[in-house]
Amino acid sequence: MSAAYALGDVVTLTGRSLRHVTRSLDTIITTTVMPVAFLLLFVYVFGGAVEAGSATGSYVDYLLPGILLITVATGVSYTAFRLFVDVKGGIVERFASMPVSRAAVLWAHVLTSLVANALSLVIVLVVALAIGFRSGAGALAWLAVAGMLLVFTLALTWVAVIPGLTASSLDGATAFSYPLIFLPFLSSAFVPTSGMPGPVRWFAEHQPVTSIVDTLRALLAEQPVGDDVWVALAWCAALLVVAYVVAVRLFTRKLG
């Protein structure tokens, strides 16, 4: 099958998947409820104490990068959900029996995830602006932020494909996202790592979320990103490659 036909299959199947999302906008709303709730909770309940006890400046500015990552982690769970429904409903096998690129089936779900998560991120950003978030970052910095979030979303989406293919229940397909949502709490997303106990601080400073959050925070604050950006990209690239290889092998094995 030529690349042109394969690309056409990706476009067609992505359109199908996007139509399902637009017909149930509650999916996007649901994926933003938890991040927005965390944003409001931390800003209005804990924000005063954090600002009084540290030099982080405006807490909503400090907090937003971590909330954006939680938004993505929440959103990709629906990729696993949609893929699981297609697998259990026999739609994936039906496509496999047709002259359709097998890769297009997975890429359609992945691209749909990118679009849906982009919408969720915009909604969260609008709420953040409404409660006081401000950034003097220029166009290039914002493009870098968008690029980092795109790579992060792409990596987590391929992770989501794995339980979407292997889970035996809907709960199992989406449960993988819980550790991903919890991980920012053990990072620099909500408070500086300097005040954490020794072992927790070591873990927080050497896990991927911290480098990604610190990179986004520096970009939005127009500060030098230093080596954090390379560490963040390395984590995302490694996760993306491993998840992609595993997902493709599982998909190939499932279809025989």
NORFEN-V109956 format. One record per residue. N is the residue number from 1. RES is the residue in one letter. OMEGA is omega in whole degrees, -180 to 180 (NA if undefined). BURIAL is 1 if it has 16 or more other C-alpha atoms within 10 Angstrom, else 0. Layout:
# NORFEN-V109956
n=[N & N]
res=[RES & RES]
omega=[OMEGA & OMEGA]
burial=[BURIAL & BURIAL]
This chain:
# NORFEN-V109956
n=[1 & 2 & 3 & 4 & 5 & 6 & 7 & 8 & 9 & 10 & 11 & 12 & 13 & 14 & 15 & 16 & 17 & 18 & 19 & 20 & 21 & 22 & 23 & 24 & 25 & 26 & 27 & 28 & 29 & 30 & 31 & 32 & 33 & 34 & 35 & 36 & 37 & 38 & 39 & 40 & 41 & 42 & 43 & 44 & 45 & 46 & 47 & 48 & 49 & 50 & 51 & 52 & 53 & 54 & 55 & 56 & 57 & 58 & 59 & 60 & 61 & 62 & 63 & 64 & 65 & 66 & 67 & 68 & 69 & 70 & 71 & 72 & 73 & 74 & 75 & 76 & 77 & 78 & 79 & 80 & 81 & 82 & 83 & 84 & 85 & 86 & 87 & 88 & 89 & 90 & 91 & 92 & 93 & 94 & 95 & 96 & 97 & 98 & 99 & 100 & 101 & 102 & 103 & 104 & 105 & 106 & 107 & 108 & 109 & 110 & 111 & 112 & 113 & 114 & 115 & 116 & 117 & 118 & 119 & 120 & 121 & 122 & 123 & 124 & 125 & 126 & 127 & 128 & 129 & 130 & 131 & 132 & 133 & 134 & 135 & 136 & 137 & 138 & 139 & 140 & 141 & 142 & 143 & 144 & 145 & 146 & 147 & 148 & 149 & 150 & 151 & 152 & 153 & 154 & 155 & 156 & 157 & 158 & 159 & 160 & 161 & 162 & 163 & 164 & 165 & 166 & 167 & 168 & 169 & 170 & 171 & 172 & 173 & 174 & 175 & 176 & 177 & 178 & 179 & 180 & 181 & 182 & 183 & 184 & 185 & 186 & 187 & 188 & 189 & 190 & 191 & 192 & 193 & 194 & 195 & 196 & 197 & 198 & 199 & 200 & 201 & 202 & 203 & 204 & 205 & 206 & 207 & 208 & 209 & 210 & 211 & 212 & 213 & 214 & 215 & 216 & 217 & 218 & 219 & 220 & 221 & 222 & 223 & 224 & 225 & 226 & 227 & 228 & 229 & 230 & 231 & 232 & 233 & 234 & 235 & 236 & 237 & 238 & 239 & 240 & 241 & 242 & 243 & 244 & 245 & 246 & 247 & 248 & 249 & 250 & 251 & 252 & 253 & 254 & 255 & 256]
res=[M & S & A & A & Y & A & L & G & D & V & V & T & L & T & G & R & S & L & R & H & V & T & R & S & L & D & T & I & I & T & T & T & V & M & P & V & A & F & L & L & L & F & V & Y & V & F & G & G & A & V & E & A & G & S & A & T & G & S & Y & V & D & Y & L & L & P & G & I & L & L & I & T & V & A & T & G & V & S & Y & T & A & F & R & L & F & V & D & V & K & G & G & I & V & E & R & F & A & S & M & P & V & S & R & A & A & V & L & W & A & H & V & L & T & S & L & V & A & N & A & L & S & L & V & I & V & L & V & V & A & L & A & I & G & F & R & S & G & A & G & A & L & A & W & L & A & V & A & G & M & L & L & V & F & T & L & A & L & T & W & V & A & V & I & P & G & L & T & A & S & S & L & D & G & A & T & A & F & S & Y & P & L & I & F & L & P & F & L & S & S & A & F & V & P & T & S & G & M & P & G & P & V & R & W & F & A & E & H & Q & P & V & T & S & I & V & D & T & L & R & A & L & L & A & E & Q & P & V & G & D & D & V & W & V & A & L & A & W & C & A & A & L & L & V & V & A & Y & V & V & A & V & R & L & F & T & R & K & L & G]
omega=[-177 & -180 & -179 & 178 & 179 & 178 & 177 & 177 & 179 & -180 & -178 & -178 & 176 & 177 & 177 & -178 & 179 & 177 & 177 & 180 & -178 & 177 & 177 & -179 & 177 & 177 & 179 & 179 & -180 & -178 & 179 & -177 & -178 & 178 & 179 & 178 & 176 & -179 & -179 & -180 & -176 & -179 & -172 & 179 & -176 & -173 & -179 & 180 & -179 & 180 & -180 & -175 & -179 & 180 & -177 & -178 & 179 & -174 & 179 & 176 & 179 & -171 & -168 & -179 & 178 & 178 & 178 & 178 & 176 & 177 & 179 & -179 & 177 & -176 & -176 & 178 & 179 & 172 & 177 & 179 & -178 & 179 & 178 & 180 & 179 & -179 & -178 & 180 & 178 & -178 & 180 & 179 & 179 & 177 & -179 & 180 & -180 & 177 & -179 & 178 & 180 & 180 & -178 & -179 & 180 & -178 & 177 & 178 & -179 & -179 & 175 & 178 & 180 & -180 & -178 & 179 & 176 & 178 & 179 & 180 & 178 & 179 & 179 & 179 & 178 & 177 & 179 & 178 & -179 & -178 & 170 & 179 & 178 & 179 & 176 & -177 & 178 & -176 & -179 & 179 & 179 & 176 & 178 & 176 & 180 & 179 & 179 & 179 & 178 & -180 & 179 & 179 & 180 & 180 & -179 & 179 & 177 & 172 & -179 & 179 & -176 & 176 & 176 & 180 & -170 & -175 & 178 & 179 & 178 & 179 & 179 & -179 & -176 & -175 & -178 & -175 & -177 & 176 & 179 & 178 & -178 & -173 & 179 & 179 & 177 & -179 & 178 & -175 & -173 & 177 & 176 & -179 & -176 & -178 & -178 & 174 & -173 & -178 & 179 & 179 & 180 & 180 & -178 & -176 & -177 & 176 & -170 & -175 & -177 & -180 & 179 & 179 & -179 & 177 & 179 & -179 & 180 & 179 & -179 & 180 & -178 & 177 & 178 & -179 & 179 & -178 & -177 & -177 & 180 & 176 & 180 & 180 & 179 & 178 & -178 & -179 & 180 & 179 & -179 & -177 & -178 & -178 & -180 & -179 & -180 & -178 & -179 & 179 & 178 & -180 & 179 & 180 & -179 & -179 & 178 & NA]
burial=[0 & 0 & 0 & 0 & 0 & 1 & 0 & 0 & 1 & 1 & 1 & 0 & 1 & 1 & 1 & 0 & 1 & 1 & 0 & 0 & 1 & 0 & 0 & 0 & 0 & 0 & 1 & 1 & 0 & 0 & 1 & 1 & 0 & 1 & 1 & 1 & 0 & 0 & 1 & 1 & 0 & 1 & 1 & 0 & 0 & 0 & 1 & 0 & 0 & 1 & 1 & 0 & 0 & 0 & 0 & 0 & 0 & 1 & 1 & 1 & 1 & 1 & 1 & 1 & 1 & 1 & 1 & 1 & 1 & 1 & 1 & 1 & 1 & 1 & 1 & 1 & 1 & 1 & 1 & 1 & 1 & 1 & 1 & 1 & 1 & 1 & 1 & 1 & 0 & 0 & 0 & 1 & 0 & 0 & 0 & 1 & 0 & 0 & 0 & 1 & 1 & 1 & 1 & 1 & 1 & 1 & 1 & 1 & 1 & 1 & 1 & 1 & 1 & 1 & 0 & 1 & 1 & 1 & 0 & 1 & 1 & 0 & 1 & 1 & 1 & 0 & 0 & 1 & 0 & 0 & 0 & 0 & 1 & 0 & 0 & 0 & 1 & 0 & 0 & 0 & 1 & 1 & 0 & 0 & 1 & 0 & 0 & 1 & 1 & 1 & 1 & 1 & 1 & 1 & 1 & 1 & 1 & 1 & 1 & 1 & 1 & 1 & 1 & 1 & 1 & 1 & 1 & 0 & 0 & 1 & 0 & 1 & 1 & 1 & 1 & 1 & 1 & 0 & 0 & 1 & 1 & 0 & 1 & 1 & 1 & 1 & 1 & 1 & 1 & 1 & 1 & 1 & 1 & 0 & 0 & 0 & 0 & 0 & 0 & 0 & 1 & 0 & 0 & 1 & 1 & 0 & 1 & 1 & 1 & 1 & 1 & 1 & 1 & 1 & 1 & 1 & 1 & 1 & 1 & 1 & 1 & 0 & 0 & 0 & 1 & 0 & 0 & 1 & 1 & 0 & 1 & 1 & 1 & 0 & 1 & 1 & 1 & 0 & 1 & 1 & 0 & 0 & 1 & 1 & 0 & 0 & 1 & 1 & 0 & 1 & 1 & 0 & 0 & 0 & 0 & 0]
